[in-house]
Amino acid sequence: MAVAQVPWGLDAVGGVVTQAAWKSKPSSFMITTEDCMVPPTAQRAMARRAGGRTQEVRSSLAVMMSYPQEVAGFIEGAGDATR
């Protein structure tokens, strides 16, 4: 993961947001139930607030490393939900 994670461009933090996308676009959340960084209860609360579709996986924060096929399927499903 360290190889793939690169610094943001400065434009990413200087942009102006006029409307939060989660208020008007479909949201999907993969809840990682073994996460020690963001507690699952907080993940569920954020998903509820956004009115998002959820899927729970018994994994740590690095779910993409432990369950790559499930993550890929989840992303495809989230994309399909926007159509």
Secondary structure, 3 states (H helix, E strand, C coil): CCCCCCCCCCHHHHCCCCCCHHHCCCCEEEEECCCCCCCHHHHHHHHHHHCCEEEEECCCCCHHHHCHHHHHHHHHHHHHHCC
